[in-house]
């Protein structure tokens, strides 16, 4: 028997293990009930999400405590602190294509080991206009899903896979039927001033008499469950294919704007979610703009600033530049970290997805669709053992209880 223990073999059947876990849970619940009521929240705040969900059914007072908005916010803060201390931050991976549509969580550690698979709500699949929902971004455990490609698709969902709940948003005001052809981009952020989560939608109307797009912004408030009023922005074009990033309470998109003398300029447009104000951040001065270039924004490894991936793949030139803004909003602090050239026997040029907290960059190798992690200083590649689908999304993720207190949230 002891040999089995040393070899890591279980001495219990699955049924016995399940009964043991239930017994332990029962003992723990009885112990908690014996404690003074005022210290219960202090203990609950340290428990993982699965345990808290289970404990909402123990008694009404516990359910009331766990669903309280202040408890949910405090639990999130505690989780973020623990993840910083223990380096247990997570990465969300969405793969679609090649007969696959999968979601999973992985630790942002050296091995990028899998934390768990995520079950997608089956009810949402019945609403789809396109072949899948695309993951737009994450914020404090909430995942923004969009099914908005095409003239009649306006499906937006705020989803918390950790507690298996989601909220379906009403249609926005700007639609093809009301405003004609447009380019739109969306993002999800936290309004620390109003303690609210907001979906921000920037829409550029392209069918205009003066040939300059008319740009409108509208946000959806999770607190009120409604879209706010439309606001007009200076002429600019935010392409729907551009990835947004959330840094320092602001959403960032790559945009094309027009100067007073009708010149085109490329820049980063930042929207402060709390202050509801826009500002422009210029791209690196030394960057030679060309229509063949592909741009992608990223969050820097320390999560305090933005990064930029510039990819060129043509017959005469082939490279991937990796930039980071060392000091947020200080345009002179743009620094080129490295230039990557075609790799492997087939000399293919990788595509950059995001920065990891270590500062490494997650890339897709185009020839075999494998995910790799690039260490900037040593320029060494590490295969993550994960295949990328036709559509692949990778971003940081934190578990939370958000949406648990909402009556309009749908469970699955």
Secondary structure, DSSP 8 states (H G I E B T S, - for coil): -HHHHHTT--SS-HHHHHHHHHHHHHHHHHHHHTS-HHHHHHHHTTS-HHHHHHHTTT-HHHHHHHT-HHHHHHHHHHHHHHHHHHT--EEEEEEE-SS-EEEEEEESSSS--EEEEE---HHHHTT-SSSS-EEEEEETTEEEEEE--STT--EEEEEETTTTEEEE----S--HHHH-SEEEEEEEEEETTTTEEEEEEEEEE---TTSS-EEEEEEEETTTTEE---EEESSEE--TT---EEETTEEEEEEEEE-TTS-EEEEEEEEETTTTEEEEEE--TT----TTEEEEEEE-TTSSSEEEEEEEE-SS-EEEEEEEESSTT-GGGEEEEEEE--BTTTTB--EEEEE-TTS-EEEEETTTTEEEEEETTTTEEEEEEEE--SEEEEEEE----TTTT-TT-EE-
